[in-house]
Amino acid sequence: MATLNHIQFEITINAAADVVWQHITALESYKYWTSAFAEGSYFQGSWEVGSRILFLAPSGDGMVSEIAESRRNEFLSIRHLGMLSNGTEDTTSEAVRSWAPAYENYTLQAINGGTRVVIDQDVPAEWADHLSQSWPKALGMLAELCESKRVA
């Protein structure tokens, strides 16, 4: 079994929770703030509970996931189940089973006219450094979108 590291990040955004939620989940906004992880990132699928969703790089490779929990403007839990590579989904190989499922959770809490956003993520050890460097940038970009009053 691969070691999963738990990482957590927090930011206060000067915007209402519904604005933050919209920018987290709307495709054009998502493409912007997730470019901190990989330029050209996008998703295919739905944010509804139980729905399958793919998180992809421009090559079409990425993560096979599902929405474990979704409480609009409050909490979102993504269950990462495997990888998509060269058009082939892998949710059963030993390499994937060593870390899957892994969770990525977003908690939104209204505070003082803004929103406290807490990210909790379980990541394979080999991805911990990259994500620990990328999450603060991504959250800064998300805050920029939310605070600029741009519509997602």
C-alpha positions as CSV (number, residue, x, y, z in Angstrom):
1,M,0.0,0.0,0.0
2,A,1.4,3.4,-1.0
3,T,1.7,6.0,1.7
4,L,-0.9,8.7,1.4
5,N,0.1,12.1,2.8
6,H,-2.6,14.4,4.2
7,I,-2.2,18.0,3.1
8,Q,-4.3,20.9,4.1
9,F,-4.5,24.5,2.8
10,E,-6.6,27.4,3.9
11,I,-7.5,30.8,2.5
12,T,-10.0,33.5,3.3
13,I,-11.6,35.0,0.2
14,N,-13.4,38.3,0.3
15,A,-16.5,37.0,-1.5
16,A,-19.7,35.2,-0.5
17,A,-19.6,31.3,-0.4
18,D,-21.9,31.1,-3.4
19,V,-19.5,33.1,-5.5
20,V,-16.6,30.9,-4.4
21,W,-18.5,27.7,-5.1
22,Q,-19.4,29.0,-8.6
23,H,-15.7,29.7,-9.4
24,I,-14.6,26.3,-8.0
25,T,-17.0,24.4,-10.2
26,A,-17.6,26.5,-13.4
27,L,-15.5,25.1,-16.2
28,E,-14.0,28.4,-17.4
29,S,-13.1,29.5,-13.8
30,Y,-11.8,25.9,-13.0
31,K,-9.5,26.1,-16.1
32,Y,-8.1,29.4,-14.8
33,W,-7.3,28.5,-11.1
34,T,-6.2,24.9,-11.8
35,S,-3.6,26.1,-14.3
36,A,-1.5,26.4,-11.1
37,F,-1.3,22.6,-11.1
38,A,-1.0,22.1,-14.9
39,E,-1.6,24.6,-17.7
40,G,-4.6,23.6,-19.7
41,S,-6.3,21.6,-16.9
42,Y,-10.0,21.0,-17.4
43,F,-12.8,18.6,-16.2
44,Q,-15.5,16.5,-17.9
45,G,-18.5,15.4,-15.9
46,S,-20.9,16.6,-13.2
47,W,-20.4,17.9,-9.7
48,E,-23.6,16.1,-8.5
49,V,-23.3,13.4,-5.8
50,G,-22.5,10.0,-7.2
51,S,-21.5,11.5,-10.6
52,R,-18.4,10.5,-12.4
53,I,-16.0,13.3,-13.2
54,L,-12.6,13.3,-15.1
55,F,-9.9,15.8,-14.2
56,L,-7.7,16.1,-17.3
57,A,-4.6,17.6,-18.7
58,P,-4.6,18.9,-22.3
59,S,-3.3,15.5,-23.4
60,G,-6.5,13.9,-22.2
61,D,-4.7,12.0,-19.4
62,G,-5.7,12.6,-15.8
63,M,-7.8,11.4,-12.9
64,V,-10.9,9.2,-12.9
65,S,-13.0,10.4,-10.0
66,E,-16.6,10.6,-8.6
67,I,-18.3,13.2,-6.4
68,A,-18.6,11.6,-2.9
69,E,-20.5,14.4,-1.3
70,S,-21.8,17.9,-2.4
71,R,-23.5,20.4,-0.3
72,R,-23.7,23.6,-2.4
73,N,-21.8,26.6,-1.0
74,E,-20.6,24.4,2.0
75,F,-18.7,21.2,1.2
76,L,-17.5,19.2,-1.8
77,S,-15.8,15.8,-1.6
78,I,-14.1,14.3,-4.6
79,R,-13.2,10.6,-4.5
80,H,-10.3,9.9,-6.8
81,L,-10.6,6.3,-8.1
82,G,-7.8,5.9,-10.7
83,M,-6.0,7.3,-13.7
84,L,-6.8,7.8,-17.4
85,S,-3.9,7.4,-19.7
86,N,-3.9,7.2,-23.5
87,G,-7.6,6.8,-23.5
88,T,-7.6,3.8,-21.1
89,E,-9.0,4.0,-17.6
90,D,-7.1,2.3,-14.8
91,T,-9.0,1.8,-11.5
92,T,-7.8,-1.8,-10.7
93,S,-4.0,-2.1,-11.3
94,E,-1.8,-2.7,-8.3
95,A,-0.3,0.8,-8.7
96,V,-3.7,2.5,-8.5
97,R,-5.1,0.2,-5.8
98,S,-2.0,1.2,-3.7
99,W,-3.5,4.7,-3.2
100,A,-7.1,4.7,-4.4
101,P,-9.5,5.9,-3.2
102,A,-8.0,9.2,-2.3
103,Y,-10.1,12.2,-1.2
104,E,-10.0,15.9,-2.0
105,N,-12.3,17.9,0.1
106,Y,-13.4,21.6,0.0
107,T,-15.0,23.2,3.0
108,L,-16.5,26.6,2.7
109,Q,-17.4,28.6,5.7
110,A,-18.9,32.1,5.8
111,I,-16.9,34.5,8.0
112,N,-16.9,38.3,8.3
113,G,-18.5,38.9,4.9
114,G,-16.1,36.5,3.2
115,T,-15.5,32.8,2.9
116,R,-12.9,30.6,4.6
117,V,-11.9,27.8,2.2
118,V,-10.1,24.8,3.6
119,I,-8.7,22.1,1.3
120,D,-8.0,18.7,2.7
121,Q,-6.4,16.2,0.3
122,D,-4.9,12.7,0.6
123,V,-2.1,12.3,-1.9
124,P,0.5,9.7,-2.8
125,A,3.8,10.7,-1.3
126,E,5.4,11.3,-4.7
127,W,2.8,14.0,-5.4
128,A,2.9,15.8,-2.1
129,D,5.7,18.3,-2.9
130,H,4.1,19.3,-6.2
131,L,0.7,19.8,-4.7
132,S,2.1,21.5,-1.6
133,Q,3.7,24.1,-3.9
134,S,0.7,24.4,-6.3
135,W,-2.2,24.6,-3.9
136,P,-1.3,28.1,-2.5
137,K,-0.9,29.5,-6.0
138,A,-4.2,27.9,-7.1
139,L,-6.1,29.3,-4.1
140,G,-4.6,32.7,-4.7
141,M,-5.9,32.6,-8.3
142,L,-9.3,31.4,-7.1
143,A,-9.4,34.4,-4.7
144,E,-8.5,36.7,-7.5
145,L,-11.4,35.4,-9.6
146,C,-13.9,35.6,-6.7
147,E,-12.8,39.0,-5.5
148,S,-12.8,40.6,-9.0
149,K,-16.6,40.1,-9.2
150,R,-16.1,38.3,-12.5
151,V,-18.9,36.0,-13.5
152,A,-17.9,32.3,-13.9
